[in-house]
Amino acid sequence: MAKDVSADLMQALIAKLYATITGDNPDIQLPRNKFVTWMLPGLPFLPRDFMFCARGLIGDTAERTRELYHQAWTLSKLFDFIPDVSNQFLTDGMQQTIFASTQDSISSVYSDVLKYSKVLDLPLSDKEKEKLERFRKALIVTKEVEDFLTGEMKQITEPGPLVLAYMSKMDEYCSAADEYMNLLIDAQAAKGNDSEAIRRVAAFANKSRFLRNRVQAAWMAWVSQGYKNEYEQVNAYIEQVGQKSMVLYKNELLQDFRNALLTSPQEGGAGDFYYTTIVPGNFASSSGWTRFSFYEQDYENHYRKETSRWSGGGGVNLGLFSIGARASGSKVEIGSDQRAANFRAELEFTQVPIIRPWFKPGFFAMRGWTLDKLWDLNYDKRVSDGGDGKSDGKPDGRLVAYPTSALFVRNVKFRSDQWQSHMDYVNKQVSGGARVGWGPFSVGGSYAHGTEERNLQTHAEGGAVTIPGMQLIGFINNIIPKSPNPNPEIRPEQFVGGA
């Protein structure tokens, strides 16, 4: 190995994982976003933490119902962040940052946009109104639940069957494509007479055609059972009608946003949240995770080809060790002086779509709205400039991006000749009250999960360190285009409220 300092190793490992989850290939057609946020270190979870995603918010007892609301509150708060791209954001094909949030949240900025936006006001026909309402009901369903604070029944907004089917089949397709890309990248990185290198080349030669068939079958299932074409046609129609008049559409957005506000009884007055979930809800217990491995030749290939450009312009530094503050603290330090000769890693990963039925990001790309002057009196930034306003290409604004998928790993195992010294280093940091990770992979310490604090323990034996359970190590994000960006042909008096 050319180098065995840990920072290079971990960055090469992440470069390979990044290529797998964002890579393009003629055989696959993916709705992939190429902006990744890595957590340092990751956050461990238990499968039961996502029970509400599969079962809903009403349990068979009051205690179970209260727990489900608490789970929903925790997940909503975790995913309601706006990625900070002011530092360590690359634009040459590897766009990624270390997890950091701006002072705003998605829900608060979205609320302000709905409050201060002025939309195009041209009349729609009754037929267009009827069709728009029918399409909206296909995407969003409204249910009645009991408000724990008042005892009264209230309406809540959840994703409709069309959205759930679309996202579920998209997830299956992405999983199949990830597996194919992982096999391809392994084969392309293999060199020499090492038994692992030979196995990887042979595996792709013998398995690739079956995996391509699986990718194609998953695509067809997405089209036929996931209503891919219908879902995209519905959204296209809504956008098209919005170019004519957005008054009715904006009213529906406001209604969905208000209906999504819930309160967790466990948190009481501090428990307000906007309902957010992930699809499929049973992902934690699913067997369809992609296997991933890393060894010496992966370092040579991915460090030389990819991470060399991380060093310029304050690029992403993952180190081998990431040391975070105790529990939910946000301070992160990088320990990059620990050596890791003969380093190997094995894990499983999956990308899980994040669903916010109250949040319609397509609104930001529409050309039939602008912001009232009151926005400028309260805020010094627009929603997003889409990266057009800066020479470095970094987007600037209050809502420049939002996470679309969460990246989970499980059954992580590391091997290294220095594993004992590594564990001594980890234990020393943990005893001082820190959370410790190998790069984005959490290996020890205390962390906060909602109002509950848990301790993560690793198992070291026989030259290997095993990290039990699953953990969230990052997000795949979507960048908001220039917004607002009204059509220049719209006259000021055509917006609601006039000039």
C-alpha positions in Angstrom: 0.0 0.0 0.0 1.4 3.4 -1.0 0.3 5.0 2.3 -1.2 3.7 5.5 -2.0 6.9 7.3 -5.6 6.7 8.4 -7.0 9.8 6.8 -6.1 8.6 3.3 -7.6 5.1 4.0 -10.9 6.4 5.3 -11.3 8.9 2.4 -10.6 6.2 -0.1 -13.2 4.0 1.5 -15.8 6.8 1.4 -14.8 7.6 -2.2 -15.7 4.0 -3.2 -19.0 4.1 -1.2 -19.8 7.5 -2.8 -19.1 6.1 -6.3 -21.5 3.2 -5.5 -24.4 5.3 -4.4 -24.1 8.1 -7.0 -22.4 6.4 -10.0 -23.8 6.6 -13.5 -23.8 3.6 -15.9 -25.5 3.0 -19.3 -27.3 0.0 -17.9 -29.1 1.9 -15.1 -31.3 5.0 -15.1 -31.4 6.5 -11.7 -32.9 9.6 -10.0 -29.6 10.1 -8.2 -28.6 13.4 -6.5 -24.9 13.9 -6.2 -24.7 15.9 -3.1 -23.8 13.8 0.0 -23.6 14.8 3.6 -21.5 12.6 5.9 -22.1 12.4 9.6 -19.1 12.4 11.9 -19.7 10.1 13.6 -22.9 8.3 12.6 -26.0 7.8 14.7 -26.8 4.2 15.8 -30.5 3.1 15.7 -32.5 0.1 16.7 -35.1 -1.4 14.3 -37.8 -0.6 16.8 -37.0 3.1 16.4 -38.8 3.0 13.1 -41.9 1.1 14.1 -44.2 4.0 13.4 -43.0 4.1 9.7 -44.5 0.6 9.2 -47.4 0.7 11.7 -48.6 4.3 11.7 -49.2 6.4 14.8 -51.9 4.5 16.6 -50.8 1.5 18.7 -52.8 -1.2 20.5 -52.2 0.5 23.9 -51.9 4.1 25.1 -48.2 3.4 26.0 -47.5 2.1 22.5 -49.3 5.0 20.9 -47.3 7.5 22.9 -44.0 5.7 21.9 -45.0 5.8 18.2 -45.6 9.6 18.4 -42.3 10.0 20.1 -40.6 8.1 17.3 -42.3 10.3 14.7 -41.2 13.4 16.6 -37.6 12.2 16.8 -37.4 11.4 13.1 -39.0 14.6 12.1 -36.6 16.7 14.0 -33.6 14.7 12.7 -34.6 15.1 9.1 -35.8 18.7 9.3 -32.4 20.3 8.6 -30.9 22.4 5.8 -27.4 21.2 4.9 -24.7 23.9 5.3 -22.7 24.0 2.1 -20.6 27.1 3.0 -17.5 24.9 3.7 -16.1 21.8 2.1 -18.4 21.6 -0.8 -16.9 20.3 -4.1 -18.2 20.9 -7.5 -16.0 18.7 -9.8 -18.1 15.5 -9.7 -17.8 14.8 -5.9 -20.1 17.2 -4.2 -20.2 16.4 -0.4 -20.0 18.0 3.0 -19.5 17.0 6.6 -22.9 17.1 8.4 -23.7 20.6 9.6 -27.0 22.5 9.7 -27.8 26.1 9.0 -29.7 28.0 11.7 -32.9 27.5 9.6 -35.0 24.3 9.3 -36.8 23.1 6.2 -40.2 23.5 7.8 -39.6 27.1 9.1 -38.3 28.3 5.7 -41.0 26.5 3.8 -43.6 28.2 6.1 -42.0 31.6 5.4 -42.1 30.9 1.6 -45.8 30.1 1.8 -46.4 33.1 3.9 -44.5 35.7 1.9 -44.9 34.4 -1.7 -47.1 36.1 -4.3 -48.4 33.7 -7.0 -49.7 34.2 -10.5 -53.4 34.8 -10.5 -55.0 33.9 -13.8 -58.4 32.0 -13.7 -58.6 28.3 -14.1 -61.5 26.5 -15.8 -63.8 24.3 -13.6 -62.4 21.3 -15.4 -58.8 22.2 -14.6 -59.7 22.9 -10.9 -61.5 19.5 -10.7 -58.5 17.7 -12.2 -56.0 19.5 -10.0 -58.0 18.5 -6.9 -58.2 14.9 -8.0 -54.5 14.7 -8.6 -53.8 16.3 -5.2 -55.8 13.6 -3.5 -53.8 11.0 -5.3 -50.6 12.3 -3.7 -51.9 13.2 -0.3 -54.5 11.6 2.0 -56.1 13.3 5.1 -56.9 11.2 8.2 -58.5 12.1 11.5 -56.6 11.4 14.8 -57.2 12.5 18.4 -55.2 15.5 19.6 -53.6 14.4 22.8 -53.6 17.9 24.2 -57.2 18.9 23.6 -58.9 15.5 23.2 -60.5 16.7 20.0 -60.2 15.1 16.6 -58.0 16.8 14.0 -56.9 16.1 10.5 -53.4 15.1 9.6 -51.8 14.8 6.2 -50.0 11.7 5.1 -48.5 10.5 1.8 -51.1 8.8 -0.5 -51.0 5.3 -1.8 -49.6 6.5 -5.1 -46.6 8.2 -3.4 -46.0 5.2 -1.2 -46.0 2.8 -4.1 -43.8 5.0 -6.2 -41.2 5.5 -3.4 -41.2 1.8 -2.4 -40.6 0.6 -5.9 -38.0 3.3 -6.5 -36.2 2.1 -3.4 -36.2 -1.5 -4.7 -34.9 -0.3 -8.0 -32.1 1.8 -6.4 -31.1 -1.2 -4.2 -30.8 -3.4 -7.3 -28.8 -0.7 -9.1 -26.5 -0.2 -6.1 -25.7 -3.9 -6.0 -24.8 -3.9 -9.7 -22.7 -0.7 -9.3 -20.9 -2.2 -6.3 -20.0 -5.4 -8.2 -18.8 -3.3 -11.2 -16.7 -1.0 -9.1 -15.1 -4.0 -7.3 -14.2 -5.6 -10.6 -12.7 -2.3 -12.0 -10.6 -1.8 -9.0 -9.1 -5.3 -8.9 -5.4 -5.7 -9.8 -2.7 -8.3 -9.6 -2.7 -11.9 -8.4 -4.4 -11.4 -5.0 -7.2 -14.0 -4.5 -9.7 -11.2 -3.6 -8.9 -9.4 -6.8 -9.4 -12.5 -8.9 -12.7 -13.3 -7.1 -14.0 -9.8 -7.8 -13.3 -10.0 -11.5 -14.8 -13.5 -11.7 -17.9 -12.4 -9.7 -18.7 -9.6 -12.1 -18.1 -11.8 -15.2 -20.5 -14.5 -13.8 -23.1 -12.4 -12.0 -23.4 -9.2 -13.9 -26.0 -10.4 -16.4 -28.2 -11.7 -13.6 -27.9 -8.4 -11.8 -28.7 -6.5 -14.9 -31.8 -8.6 -15.3 -32.7 -7.8 -11.7 -32.2 -4.1 -12.4 -34.4 -4.3 -15.4 -37.1 -6.3 -13.5 -37.0 -3.7 -10.7 -37.4 -0.9 -13.3 -40.5 -2.6 -14.8 -42.0 -3.2 -11.4 -41.4 0.5 -10.6 -43.3 1.4 -13.8 -46.1 -1.2 -13.4 -46.6 -1.5 -9.7 -45.0 1.7 -8.5 -47.1 3.9 -10.9 -43.9 5.6 -12.0 -45.3 7.2 -15.2 -48.6 8.1 -13.5 -46.9 9.8 -10.5 -44.6 11.8 -12.8 -47.5 12.8 -15.1 -49.5 14.0 -12.1 -46.6 16.2 -10.9 -46.0 17.4 -14.5 -49.7 18.4 -14.8 -49.6 20.3 -11.5 -46.5 22.2 -12.6 -48.1 22.9 -16.0 -51.3 24.3 -14.5 -49.2 26.3 -12.0 -47.8 28.2 -15.0 -51.3 29.5 -15.6 -52.6 30.1 -12.1 -51.1 29.1 -8.7 -53.7 30.4 -6.4 -55.6 27.1 -5.9 -52.4 25.2 -5.8 -50.9 27.4 -3.1 -54.0 27.1 -1.0 -53.6 23.3 -1.2 -50.0 23.6 -0.2 -51.0 25.7 2.9 -53.7 23.2 3.8 -51.3 20.2 3.6 -48.7 22.1 5.6 -51.1 22.9 8.4 -52.6 19.4 8.5 -49.2 17.9 8.9 -48.5 19.6 12.3 -48.7 17.2 15.2 -47.7 17.1 18.8 -45.9 14.3 20.7 -47.5 13.8 24.1 -44.1 12.6 25.6 -42.5 16.0 24.7 -45.6 18.0 25.7 -45.5 21.7 24.8 -42.1 21.2 23.1 -43.4 18.3 21.0 -44.8 20.1 17.9 -43.5 18.5 14.6 -44.4 18.1 11.0 -45.1 14.4 10.1 -42.2 12.8 8.3 -41.6 9.2 7.5 -39.3 6.9 5.4 -40.2 4.3 2.8 -40.3 1.3 3.0 -41.2 1.4 6.7 -39.8 -2.1 7.4 -36.4 -1.3 5.8 -34.5 -2.0 9.1 -35.5 -5.7 9.1 -35.3 -6.1 5.3 -32.8 -8.6 3.8 -32.3 -6.5 0.7 -29.3 -4.4 1.8 -26.2 -4.2 -0.5 -23.0 -5.8 0.7 -19.9 -3.6 0.5 -16.2 -4.4 1.1 -13.0 -2.5 1.0 -9.3 -3.7 0.9 -5.9 -2.7 -0.2 -6.5 -2.4 -4.0 -9.6 -0.3 -3.4 -7.3 2.2 -1.6 -4.9 2.3 -4.6 -7.7 2.9 -7.1 -10.0 5.2 -5.2 -7.4 7.3 -3.4 -5.4 8.1 -6.5 -8.4 8.7 -8.8 -10.8 10.4 -6.5 -9.6 11.7 -3.1 -6.5 13.5 -4.5 -8.8 16.4 -5.4 -10.2 16.6 -1.8 -7.0 18.2 -0.6 -7.6 21.4 -2.6 -9.8 24.2 -1.4 -10.4 22.9 2.1 -11.8 19.6 0.9 -13.6 17.0 3.1 -11.3 15.5 5.8 -12.7 12.3 7.2 -9.6 11.0 9.0 -9.8 7.5 10.4 -11.3 8.7 13.7 -14.1 11.2 14.2 -14.5 12.4 17.7 -17.8 14.1 18.6 -18.9 15.8 21.7 -20.8 13.7 24.3 -24.4 12.6 23.5 -26.0 15.1 21.0 -23.1 17.6 21.0 -22.1 18.8 17.5 -18.4 19.5 18.0 -16.3 17.2 15.7 -12.5 16.7 15.7 -10.6 14.5 13.3 -7.9 12.1 14.5 -5.8 11.4 11.4 -2.5 10.3 12.9 -3.5 6.7 13.7 -2.0 4.1 11.4 -4.0 1.2 9.9 -1.8 -1.2 8.0 -3.7 -4.1 6.2 -7.0 -2.3 6.7 -10.1 -4.0 5.5 -13.8 -3.2 5.9 -17.1 -5.1 5.4 -20.6 -3.8 5.8 -24.1 -3.6 4.4 -25.8 -0.4 3.3 -29.1 0.9 2.0 -30.6 4.3 0.8 -34.0 5.0 2.2 -36.2 7.7 0.7 -37.5 10.4 3.1 -41.1 11.4 2.8 -42.5 14.7 3.9 -46.2 14.9 2.7 -46.3 18.6 3.8 -43.3 19.7 1.7 -43.6 20.2 -2.0 -40.1 21.2 -3.4 -41.5 21.3 -6.9 -42.9 24.7 -5.9 -39.5 26.2 -5.9 -38.9 25.4 -9.6 -42.1 26.9 -10.7 -41.9 30.2 -12.6 -45.3 31.7 -11.6 -44.4 33.2 -8.2 -42.2 35.7 -6.5 -41.6 37.0 -2.9 -43.3 39.9 -1.3 -41.3 42.9 -0.1 -41.9 41.8 3.5 -39.5 38.9 2.9 -36.7 41.4 2.1 -37.5 43.4 5.3 -37.1 40.2 7.4 -34.3 38.3 5.7 -31.1 39.2 3.8 -31.1 36.2 1.6 -33.5 34.8 -1.1 -34.6 31.1 -1.0 -31.7 29.9 -3.2 -29.6 31.3 -6.0 -29.0 27.8 -7.3 -25.2 28.4 -7.2 -25.4 31.0 -10.0 -24.5 33.9 -7.8 -21.0 32.7 -6.8 -17.9 32.1 -8.7 -17.2 28.9 -6.6 -20.5 27.4 -7.6 -21.8 27.0 -4.1 -25.5 27.7 -3.7 -26.4 30.5 -1.3 -29.7 31.2 0.3 -32.0 30.2 3.2 -33.0 26.8 1.7 -30.2 25.8 -0.7 -30.8 22.0 -0.4 -32.7 19.4 1.5 -32.1 15.6 2.3 -34.0 13.3 0.0 -32.6 9.9 1.2 -31.0 8.6 4.4 -27.9 6.4 4.1 -27.8 3.6 6.7 -25.2 0.9 7.3 -25.3 -2.3 9.4 -23.1 -5.3 10.4 -19.9 -3.2 10.0 -16.6 -5.0 10.5 -13.1 -3.6 10.4 -9.8 -5.4 10.3 -6.3 -4.0 10.8 -2.9 -5.0 12.1 -3.2 -2.1 14.6 -6.7 -3.0 15.9 -5.6 -3.2 19.5 -4.0 0.2 19.5 -7.1 1.5 17.8 -9.3 0.2 20.5 -7.1 1.6 23.2 -7.5 5.0 21.4 -11.3 4.6 21.2 -11.6 3.6 24.8 -9.5 6.6 25.9 -11.8 9.0 24.0 -15.0 7.3 25.2 -13.8 7.5 28.9 -13.4 11.2 28.4 -17.1 11.5 27.4 -16.7 11.6 23.6 -18.5 9.8 20.9 -16.0 8.1 18.6 -16.3 6.9 15.0 -14.1 5.5 12.3 -14.9 8.1 9.8 -18.7 8.3 9.6 -19.1 4.8 11.3 -19.8 5.2 15.0 -17.8 2.8 17.2 -18.3 3.9 20.8 -19.6 6.4 23.3 -23.0 7.9 24.4 -25.4 9.4 22.0 -28.9 11.0 22.3 -31.9 9.5 20.6 -34.7 11.9 21.2 -34.9 12.2 25.0 -33.2 8.9 25.5 -29.4 8.4 25.9 -27.8 5.2 24.8 -24.3 3.7 24.9 -22.7 2.0 21.9 -20.3 -0.9 22.5 -18.1 -2.6 20.0 -16.8 -6.1 19.9 -13.1 -6.7 19.3 -11.7 -10.2 18.7 -9.2 -12.0 16.5 -7.8 -8.9 14.8 -11.3 -7.6 13.9 -13.7 -5.0 15.4 -17.4 -5.6 14.9 -20.0 -2.8 15.3 -23.4 -4.2 16.1 -26.7 -3.0 14.7 -27.4 -0.3 12.2 -26.5 3.4 12.0 -27.2 6.5 10.0 -24.0 7.7 8.4 -25.2 10.3 5.9 -27.8 11.8 3.6 -28.2 12.2 -0.2 -29.4 15.7 -0.8 -31.1 17.7 -3.6 -30.1 21.2 -4.5 -32.8 23.8 -4.8 -32.6 25.7 -8.2 -32.7 29.4 -8.4 -35.8 30.4 -6.4 -37.8 32.5 -6.8 -37.2 32.7 -10.6 -40.5 34.2 -12.0 -41.1 34.2 -15.8 -40.0 37.7 -17.0 -43.2 37.8 -19.2 -45.4 37.9 -16.0 -46.4 41.5 -15.2 -46.3 42.6 -11.6 -50.0 43.3 -11.5 -50.7 39.6 -12.5 -49.5 38.4 -9.1 -51.9 38.2 -6.2 -51.9 41.6 -4.5 -50.7 43.4 -7.7 -47.5 45.3 -8.1 
